[in-house]
Amino acid sequence: MNEENKGGSKNKWSRIFRKKWFFPAVYLTIAALLLAVVVWYQNLDNQIPEVENDQIDQQDITGDYIPTPNDDDAETVMEQQEVILMPVTDQEQAEIVTKFYDYDAEQQDKENALVHHNNRFYQSTGVDIAAANGETFDVVAALSGTVLEVKEDPLLGNVVVMSHENEVETYYASLGEVVVEAGAEVKQGEQIGTAGNNIFGKESGTHVYFQLDKSGKEVNPEEYFNQPVSKLDSAAEGVMEEGSESSEETESVEDPEATEETDESVTEDESSEESSEENSEESPEENSDENTDEEDENTNEETTNSSDASESA
């Protein structure tokens, strides 16, 4: 009986395998399972945006702000992206009438970077900015920072000095009116004063003198307008490299001079030694000549004495 049951089951499965619909049905079942897995995985990806949408809906309903973990990083990036602005409210109506003196600039730019005062020409370490219509205008902070100093200079007029991050300082001179005080925190774009006149740059008319320093060294503001502050790091590195190259050149120039001085001292020593040797060689000859002269004189005296004795006899 058992063998008959086993033979019957085998025949039953063999009959099922022989059916034409069996293998297509298996393939369809496997395909359906795979499709179900793919749909389930896609639903997992869509669950995260749904959570964010729920937070937005909740914020709209309650009116409360729900912070996200990346907000702090976003604020830091925005702070790093602050760019250097021209210290005017309307850049289109402003023009640079005196440029920054750059030794590598063209001749025309060098001439435009000279300031004539008291029958002398001075190299400009900043830029003079004036309005196209020649009238006064509001002067604003090129960067956010702290006011270090507010003073009145007899030649430069009213001056405001501001300190910023990354060892950056800005100078505003030839101000007609100053609206900030020392120690004040000023945001980028806030008013510092108004453009005015001064004695040193009187040929520029009503203007503001703007100077940009990085690590105590003046840089060309015109090259960094509308550029991030991080660009000034490359300028500081270039200044340090130029300083090291100039020091090396100075040392190389000083070395030949030292060598020449050493050679001259050696030559002088040799000449002194030679002169001393010549003197030592000549001194015996002179002594012998003197001795010979003395002997001749003695002989002449003896001859004269003998002649005198014979005459007396």
C-alpha positions in Angstrom: 0.0 0.0 0.0 2.8 2.4 0.8 4.5 1.8 -2.4 1.3 2.3 -4.3 0.7 5.7 -2.4 4.3 6.8 -3.2 3.9 5.9 -6.8 0.5 7.7 -6.9 2.0 10.9 -5.5 4.9 10.8 -7.9 2.5 10.3 -10.8 0.4 13.2 -9.5 3.3 15.6 -9.4 4.5 14.4 -12.8 1.0 15.0 -14.2 1.1 18.6 -12.7 4.5 19.3 -14.2 3.2 18.2 -17.6 0.5 20.8 -17.5 1.2 23.8 -19.9 0.1 26.3 -17.3 2.4 25.2 -14.5 5.7 26.9 -15.3 4.0 30.2 -16.5 2.1 30.3 -13.2 5.4 29.9 -11.3 7.1 32.6 -13.2 4.1 35.0 -12.7 4.2 34.3 -8.9 7.9 35.1 -8.7 7.4 38.3 -10.7 4.6 39.3 -8.4 6.7 38.8 -5.3 9.6 40.9 -6.8 7.2 43.7 -7.8 5.8 43.7 -4.2 9.3 44.1 -2.8 10.1 47.0 -5.1 6.9 48.8 -4.2 7.5 48.3 -0.5 11.0 49.7 -0.8 9.8 52.8 -2.7 7.2 53.5 0.0 10.0 53.5 2.6 11.8 56.4 0.7 8.5 58.4 0.6 8.0 58.2 4.3 10.7 60.8 5.2 9.2 63.6 3.1 5.8 62.9 4.6 7.3 63.5 8.1 8.8 66.8 6.9 5.4 67.8 5.4 3.7 66.9 8.7 6.2 69.3 10.5 5.4 72.1 8.0 1.7 71.6 8.4 2.0 71.6 12.2 4.1 74.8 12.0 1.4 76.5 9.8 -1.3 75.4 12.3 0.4 76.4 15.5 2.6 79.3 14.2 5.6 77.9 16.1 9.0 77.4 14.6 10.3 73.8 14.6 14.1 73.8 14.3 15.9 71.2 12.2 19.3 69.7 13.0 20.9 71.4 10.0 19.9 75.0 10.8 23.1 75.8 12.7 25.3 74.6 9.9 23.3 76.7 7.4 23.8 79.8 9.5 27.5 79.2 9.7 27.7 78.8 5.9 25.8 82.0 5.3 28.2 83.9 7.7 31.2 82.6 5.7 29.6 83.8 2.5 29.7 87.5 3.4 31.2 89.4 0.5 33.1 92.6 0.5 30.9 95.4 -0.8 31.7 98.9 -2.0 30.9 101.3 0.9 28.1 103.0 -1.0 24.4 102.5 -1.2 24.2 102.6 -5.0 27.2 101.0 -6.7 25.9 101.9 -10.2 26.1 105.7 -9.4 29.6 105.4 -7.8 32.9 105.6 -9.6 36.5 105.2 -8.4 38.4 108.5 -9.1 41.7 107.5 -7.5 42.9 103.9 -7.8 45.1 101.8 -5.5 48.8 102.1 -6.5 49.9 98.7 -7.8 53.5 98.2 -9.0 52.4 95.6 -11.5 49.6 97.7 -12.9 49.7 99.5 -16.3 51.2 103.0 -16.6 47.8 104.7 -16.9 46.5 103.0 -13.7 49.7 104.0 -11.9 49.2 107.6 -12.8 45.6 107.5 -11.6 46.8 106.1 -8.3 49.0 109.1 -7.5 47.7 111.8 -5.1 49.1 115.3 -5.6 49.5 117.3 -2.4 51.9 120.1 -1.4 53.8 119.9 -4.7 54.5 116.2 -4.2 53.0 113.0 -5.5 52.0 110.2 -3.0 51.1 106.6 -3.8 47.5 105.8 -2.9 47.1 102.9 -0.5 43.3 102.8 -1.0 40.7 104.1 -3.4 38.7 107.4 -3.6 35.0 106.8 -4.4 32.8 109.6 -5.7 29.3 109.9 -7.0 28.8 110.4 -10.8 27.0 113.7 -10.2 29.6 115.0 -7.8 27.2 115.3 -4.8 27.5 113.8 -1.4 26.2 110.3 -0.6 25.7 107.9 2.3 28.8 105.8 3.2 28.0 102.3 4.5 30.0 99.5 6.1 31.6 97.2 3.5 31.7 94.3 6.1 30.1 93.6 9.4 32.4 94.5 12.3 33.3 96.7 15.3 34.2 100.4 15.2 37.7 100.7 16.6 38.3 104.4 16.2 36.6 107.6 15.2 38.8 110.7 14.8 39.2 113.9 12.9 42.5 114.2 11.0 43.7 117.7 9.7 44.5 116.3 6.3 42.2 113.3 5.9 39.1 114.7 7.5 36.8 112.5 9.6 38.1 109.0 9.8 36.4 105.7 10.9 38.4 102.5 11.5 36.6 99.2 11.7 37.8 95.7 12.7 36.5 92.5 11.2 37.1 88.8 11.4 40.2 87.0 10.0 42.5 90.0 10.8 40.7 92.3 8.3 40.4 96.1 8.9 38.7 98.8 6.8 39.3 102.6 6.8 36.9 105.3 5.8 38.2 108.8 5.5 37.1 112.2 4.0 33.7 111.8 5.8 31.5 114.8 6.0 29.4 113.4 8.9 29.9 110.4 11.1 26.9 108.6 12.7 28.8 105.8 14.6 30.9 105.8 17.7 33.9 103.8 18.8 33.0 100.4 20.1 29.7 100.1 18.1 28.8 96.9 16.3 27.9 97.7 12.7 26.3 95.3 10.3 27.2 95.2 6.6 25.3 97.9 4.7 24.6 100.1 7.7 25.4 103.7 7.4 28.7 105.0 8.8 28.5 108.6 7.6 28.4 110.7 4.5 31.0 111.5 1.9 32.8 114.8 2.3 36.0 116.7 1.4 39.5 116.8 2.8 42.7 118.6 2.2 44.9 115.6 1.1 42.5 114.5 -1.6 40.9 117.8 -2.5 41.4 117.1 -6.3 38.9 114.2 -5.9 36.1 116.6 -4.8 33.4 115.1 -2.6 34.4 111.5 -2.0 35.1 108.8 0.5 38.5 107.3 0.9 38.3 103.5 1.4 41.2 101.3 2.5 41.2 97.5 3.0 43.9 95.8 5.1 44.6 92.2 5.6 47.0 91.2 8.5 48.3 94.8 8.6 49.0 95.0 4.9 47.1 97.1 2.4 45.4 95.3 -0.5 43.7 96.6 -3.6 40.0 96.9 -2.7 38.9 97.1 -6.3 40.1 93.5 -6.8 38.0 92.2 -3.9 34.7 94.0 -4.3 31.8 91.5 -4.5 34.3 88.7 -3.5 34.1 86.6 -0.3 36.3 87.5 2.6 38.1 84.2 2.2 39.7 85.5 -0.9 41.9 87.8 1.2 43.7 84.8 2.6 45.4 84.2 -0.8 46.4 87.9 -0.8 48.0 87.6 2.6 49.9 84.5 1.5 51.1 86.3 -1.6 52.4 89.2 0.6 54.3 86.8 2.8 55.9 85.1 -0.2 56.9 88.4 -1.6 58.4 89.4 1.7 60.4 86.2 1.9 61.7 86.6 -1.6 62.7 90.2 -1.0 64.6 89.1 2.2 66.4 86.4 0.2 67.3 88.9 -2.5 68.5 91.3 0.1 70.7 88.6 1.6 72.1 87.7 -1.8 72.9 91.3 -2.5 74.6 91.8 0.9 76.8 88.7 0.5 78.9 90.0 -2.5 79.5 93.2 -0.6 80.7 91.3 2.4 82.9 89.3 0.1 84.3 92.4 -1.5 85.0 93.9 1.9 86.8 90.7 3.0 88.8 90.7 -0.2 89.8 94.4 0.4 90.8 93.7 3.9 92.9 90.7 2.8 94.5 92.8 0.1 95.3 95.6 2.6 96.9 93.1 5.0 99.0 91.6 2.2 100.1 95.1 1.0 101.0 96.0 4.6 103.0 92.8 5.0 104.8 93.4 1.7 105.7 97.0 2.7 107.0 95.8 6.1 109.2 93.2 4.4 110.5 95.8 1.9 111.3 98.1 4.8 113.1 95.3 6.6 115.1 94.5 3.5 116.0 98.1 2.8 117.1 99.0 6.3 120.4 96.9 6.3 121.4 98.5 3.0 120.8 102.0 4.4 122.8 101.1 7.5 125.7 99.8 5.5 125.7 103.0 3.3 125.8 105.1 6.4 128.7 103.2 7.9 130.7 103.5 4.6 130.1 107.3 4.6 131.4 107.5 8.2 134.5 105.6 7.4 135.3 107.9 4.4 134.9 110.9 6.6 137.3 109.5 9.2 139.8 108.7 6.5 139.7 112.2 5.1 140.1 113.7 8.6 143.2 111.5 9.2 144.7 112.5 5.8 144.2 116.1 6.6 145.8 115.8 10.0 148.9 114.1 8.5 149.2 116.7 5.9 149.0 119.5 8.5 151.7 117.8 10.6 154.1 117.5 7.7 153.7 121.2 6.9 154.4 122.2 10.4 157.5 120.1 10.5 
